[in-house]
Amino acid sequence: MGLKFVIGAALAGVLNTLWVGLAIAAMAWALGRFLPRTNAATRHLLGWAALVLVLLVPFAALEREPVRDADSISTAATVETPSATAVPEAPAQPAPPRAIFPLQLHAGDWLAVAMAIWMVFGFLQLCRIALSFLYLRKLKRGSHTAPDALEERFRYWVAACDIRRPVRLLVSGRIASPMATGFRHPAVIVPSNLLAHFGESELDHVLLHELAHVARRDDWSNLFARCLSAVVGLHPVAAWTLRQIARERELACDDWVVSRIGEARPYAASLARLFEVCRGQRRVVLATGMAGRASQLGERIETLLASGRQFSARASFIRVGITTVALLALVAAGAQAPHWIALAQSPTTTTTPTPAGDAPRPVNPHGSFLAALVAAGYGNLSVDEIIALKDHGIDARFLADFSQSGWEKMAARELIEMHDHGVPAEMLRALRDAGFQHLEIDKVIGAYEQGVRPGTLKEATQYGTHLTLSQIVKLKQAGVIQ
């Protein structure tokens, strides 16, 4: 299984389940919006649950092995035999019509390009996170302590809200908007010019909002979300869900503040005024703050002023659990749905001469297991041997590959050992081409476990002098050959 196959299988899994992920995200959004008395903290957790399911559902659609092209299956399974002992060919069967679905995703260089784009995107996002982290450390070191009166009110709210984390209050002239920073030593940083523009009650609202981020540990959840975005940010549904999580995080902090002060209208007025003062600010990736984007401000104020609202800072884990169970039904449906896209790989066409007088018939890799045994020359096995082969996972494809390798016929026990140790038929073909036709199976397995591969054998034969298999193993371990 090569890297291109892994990348292609992952891409096919994402594309096949994209509609399932979209349904999960849409259902989570609808339930969070329209279920009565569902607050922002609950929707925030529900967004994380939906994101986990969106990222897990593609694994249910991963291809275990590539789909062979229909036009080349018959060619790949053909074995040439000498004319003196030619086996009568079976009557030609009409080729089945090519199905429109699933669409075949052919492995090629474009998969490597896609992988490179994804890696560059993730690297740039991680660099942005690292730079933000360094900026916040420098910012905290360059900030100074708050005035005594403000520090006293800050400590009052820390005690009144029962915040257990050791948080500091700092003032800085290098920022335009208040922010809460983490991680092991969290701090609330207030811009110095804000002290002159805001009154006492407005500063309380600012401090409470930033303390809400500290109490909810949003610094850690934001860091995790940013790192996750670097990995899955190109997944459209995951990217949208991460934006919804960030949005609900701010709304949850607004609810947290109003639940403490008891009034929404004064806090909404402070929110609008703060945005006017901090307009055009530079945003910091790893910092959470009261003044968000303009596109979200109107919605936040409208939500705060909605009539009949009950503000609660606690998330309902029961609602999240029930909704997650409902979303799992979509995951199960996506796992059972037919695939629209499949990873296709054209098999290499090979014609291998087999020893005269003992040529097995071509094995149909898609036929029944018993028919494949007979075609491969194993029609005289006992029932126990047949069952043992099947119990060890040997199928018609495995028999076809080993039958066409040109290797001498193996006992059932030897087939099982080769399968259990993962030795492919290509290894036997390479050994035969290198002149090792009559080797004990234990030696073949031992060489394979020591890292000898078909490419190793091919490189060793170019040396000129005939080497033994043990000598090739030594050269491989010494790094002389690959």
N, C-alpha and C positions, 0 to 999 in steps of 0.2 A: 504494500500500500504506500504509494508515493505521496509527496507533499501536494502535488497538483490534485490528486484524488481527494485528499483531506479538505483542501480549500474548496474544490468544486462541490463536494458533498455538503459542506457547511453552507455554501451559497444556495444550493438547491433546497436544503432544509429551511433556510430563511424564506426563500421565495415561495415554497409550497405552503408555508404556514403564515404568510404575511396577512392573509385575510383573517386568520384566527386571531393573530395578535391585534389587528385592528378591531375585531369584534370584542376582544377582552377589554381593550382600552376604552372603547365606546360604552360598553356595558358598565364598567367601573365608574366612568364619568357620569352616566345617566343615573345610576343608583345613588351616587354621592350627592347629586344635585336635587333629585326629586323625592328621595325618601325623606319623610318628615323628621325634623329635629336631628339632622346630621350636620354636625359642626365641622369647621375647617380642620381641626386636629384629627378627626375621624377620616375625613377625605384624604388628608396627608398620608396616613397609614395605609389607606385603601389604595392610594397611588403606588406605594411601594410594593404592596401585594400584587397589584396588576403588573408592575414592571417585572417582578420575579417570574410570573407566569409567562409573560411575553418573551422573556429571554430563555425560558426552559422549553417552551413548546416546540422550537425547531429540532431539538434532540429527538423528538418522537418521529420526525420525518427524515432523519439521516439515512442515507443509502448505505447498506452494509457492504455492497459490492457494486461495481459499475455495471450498467446495462450494456450488453453487447449489441452492436449494430446488426440489424436483421439481415442486411445485405452481405455481411461478411462472416456470419456464423458458420454457414456450410463450408466456406472456403477454409476457415481456420481449423475445422475438424477433419479435413481431408488428409489421409496418409497415403503416400505413394508406396507401392510394393513392386518388386521386380516382376517383369512380365511373365516369367516362368511359373511363378506361384501367385498370379494375380487372383484376388478374391472377387467373385462376381459382384457387380455393383447392384445395389437395391434399386428398384424402379424409382425414377425421379418423382418427387412430390412437388406439386405446385407451391410456390412461395406464398406465404400468407400475406394479405394486403397490409401495407404499412399503416399503422394506427396514427391518427393525428395527435392524440394525447397518450402518454405524457410527452411533452416536448423534450427532445434530447439536448442536454447541455454538454457539449463536447469539450473535453479537457484540452487545453492549449496554452500558448504563451500569454494569452489575455488574462488567465487566472493568476499568473505571476504578477502581471501589471496591477490587477485588482488588489492582490495582497500587498504590493508595494504602496499603493495609494492609501490603504487602510493603515499600514504601519507608519507612514509619514504623518497622516492625520493624528493618530494616537500619540506619536512622539511630540508633535507641536503642542497638543493639548497638555501633555505632561510637563513640557517645558514652561508653558504658561502657568500651570499650577505651582511649579517650583519657584518661578520668579515672583509670583504673588506671595508665596510663603516667606521668601526672603525679604520682600518689601514690608510685610506686616511685622516681622521681627525688628527690622530697622526702625519702623514707625513707632513701635512700642518703646524701644530704647531711647528714641529721641523725644518722646512725650514727657510732660511734667505732671505733677500732682494737681488735683483740682483745688479750687478755693475751699476754705474750711466749711463755709455754709453749704456749698454744693456737696461736699464730701459727707457732711452730716446727714443731709437728706438722702443721699445715695445709700448710706449705711442703714438708714431707717427703712427704706424700701427693701433692701436685701433681707433684713430681719423680718419685716412684715410679710414678705412673700415666701419666707422659709427656703431661701436659696442656699443650698449646702456647699456649692462649689466656691472656692476661694477666689472671688472676682475682685479686680481693682478698677478704680475710676481714674482715667487719665485725660488730659487736655492737650490738644495739638493744634498748631497753626498750619499744618501741612495738608489737612483734609478739609473738605467742604461739607461733608455729611457725617452724622454720628454713625458709629459702627460697633459691632461686637466681634471680638476676635478671640481665637482659642490659641492653643488647644489644651496643653497641660496647665498653662497659667493664663486663664481667660481674663479679658479686660474689656471694659466699655470705654471707647475713646470718643470724646466730644470735641468738635471744632471750637477753637477759641472765640471766633467771631459770633458764634451762636449765643454765648453768654450775654452779649450786649443786646441782642435782638429779641430774646425770648424771656417771658416772665417766669415766675416761680412755678405756676401750674403747668405751663407748657414744657418747661424743663423736666418736670415730673413725668409727663407723658413720654418724653424722649427717653429718659432713664428707664422707665418701665418697659418700653418696647425692646430696648437692647437687653435688659435683664430677662425678658421672655426668651430671647434667643439663647442666652446662657443657661437658663433653667431647663429649656427643652433640649439642650445639647445640639443645637443646630449647627455649631461649628464642625462637629464630627460628621453629622449626616450630610452637610454640604460638601465636606471634603470627600466623603465616599461617593456622593453623586457626581462630583467633578471627575474623579478618577474613573468611575463607571462610564461617564460620557466619553472619556478618551478611548475606551475600549469599544463601546457599542454606539457611539454617536452617529455613525453612518446608517444605523438601523432607523428608518423613519418613524416607526411607531414608538420605539424606545426613546428616541430623541424628544418626541412630542410628550410622552409620559413624564420624562424628566423635567420638562418645562412646567407641566402641570403640578408636579411635586413642589417645585420652587415657588410657584404661585400660591399654593395652599399653605406653604410654610409661613409666608408673610401674613396671610389671612388668619392663620392659627395664632400668630403673635398678637394681631389686633384683637382677637377674641380674648386672649389671655389678659391684655391690658384692661379692656372694658370690664371683664369679670372682677378685676381688682378695684377699679375706681367707681364702678356702678353706673356710669353715664357714657353713652356713645357719642353724643353730639359734640361736647368739648374736645374729645380726643380726635374726632374727624376734622374739626377746625384746626387743631394743632398739626395734623397730618398734612392738610392742604397748605398751611403756612410754611411748614418745613420744606415742602417741595418747591415753593417759590424761592426760598432762600438758597436752597441747594441745587437749583436748576443748572444743568451743564456740568455736573460733577464727573469726576473720573471714577468708574466702578472698579472695585477690587474683587477678584474672582473668589477668594477664600473668606471674604468678610461678609457678614450679614448686617443689614441696616434698615432703618425706618423709611428712608426716602428711596423708593423703588423707581421703576420705569413709569413714564407718563401714561403709557398704555394701560397700566395696571392701577394707577392711582384712582381714576374715576370709578372703576369697579369696586375698589376697596372702600371708598367713601360711600358709594351707593349701598354696599353690603352693610356697612356700619349703621346707616340711617334707615334701613328697611324696617317697616313697622312689624311689631309682633315678634321680633327676634329675641331669643334667649341665648345669652352669651355664656359659653362654657369653655374652660381650658382643657378639660379632660377628654381623651379619645374614648370612644365606645369600642372596646375589643370584641364585644359580642356581635355588633354590627359588621365589623371588619371580618370576623370569622365566618358569619353567615354569608356575606357577600363573596368571600373567597371561595367558599364551597360552591356557590352558584357559578363562579368563573371557572372552576375546575371542570364543570360539565362541558364548557367550550373547549378546554384543553383535550378532554377525552374525545370529543367530536372531531377535533383537528387531527388527532392521532389515527383515527379510523378513516378519515377522508382520503379519497384517491389522490395520488400525486399528479400534479399538472406538469411538473418538470422533473426529469430524471437525468442523472449523470451518465453519459454514454462514453464508451471507450472502445475504439476499434481494435479487435485482437490482431496480433501479428500473424500473417499468413506464413506458415512453415510447412515444408514437405520433407518428411523424415523417412528415409528408407529403413525398413525393418528386416531382420534376418529372414532369409529365404526358408520356406517350409513351415514357419511358425508365426505367420503374420496374423494378428488379431484384426477383426473387423473394426471399422471406424466406430467410435463410441459417440452416441448422441448425448451431449451434456445436459440436454433438457428432457431426456426420456426417463423412464422409471429406473429405480435403483437396481432391480433384479435384471432388467434388460441390459443395463450398463455393465453389470458383473459378467453376464454371458458374453457380451461383445468384447470385453477386455480379456477374455480367456479364463475367467474364474467361475465357470459353470459347474465345477465339481466341488465347490466348497460345502461344508456341512452347515446345517441350520444354525448351530451355535456360532460358527465363524461369521456367517452373514449377519447375525444379530450383533455380534461384537463389533463388526465394521460399522454398522449403523449407529450403535450406541456411542462410538467415538467420533461421530460427526462426519464420517466419510460419505460423500454424496457422488452423484453421477459426474459432476464437474471435476472432482478430484480424480476419479478413475479415468476420465477422458484425458486429463493432463498427463498423468503418469503412463497411460497406455501409449501416448504419442511422444513420449520422451526418448524412445528408442532403447530404454534400459531393459535388461532381462527381467523376466517375470518374477515378481516377489511373492512370498508367502503372505497370508492374511495378517499374521503377526507383524511382519516387516512393514506392511502398509500402515498398520496402526501406529507403529513406532515413528515412522516418517511423519505421519499426520500430527501426532502428539508433540513432536519436537519442532514442528513448523517448517520442515524442509520442503521447499517447493520443487515442482517437477523441473523447473529451469536449472536447478542445481544438478540434477541427474544428467540433463542434456549437456551441460557444460563439462561435467566429468567425463562423459563419453567422448565429447569432442577433444578433450585433453588427453585421451588415451587410457582413461581409467574405466574399463568396461566391467571388470569382475572384482568389485570391491565388496567387502562385508558391510552390511548396513550400519553396524556400530561405528565403523571408521568414517562413513559418510556423515553420520549424525555428529560424531565428534569433531570433524573438520568444520561443519557448519556452525557448531556451537563455539568454536574457536575463532569465528569471524570470517572464514573462507566463504566467498560468494562467487557467483558466476564470473563477475568481472575480475576477481582475484585469479581464477583459473586461466582466464583468457590472457591476463598480463603475464602469468608465469610461463605459459607456453611460448611467449615471444622471446624468452631467454635463449632458446636454441637447445641447450642441454636438457635431456629429459630429467625432470625432478620427480621425486616420490611425493606422495601426498603429505607425509610427515614433514618433509623438507619445505613444502609450500606453506604448511602451518607455521613453521618456525620463521620463515621469511615474513609472513603476515604479522606475527606477534612482534617481530623486531621492527616493523614499520618500513621494510624494504619495498614491499608491494602493498597495494591497496586492496 
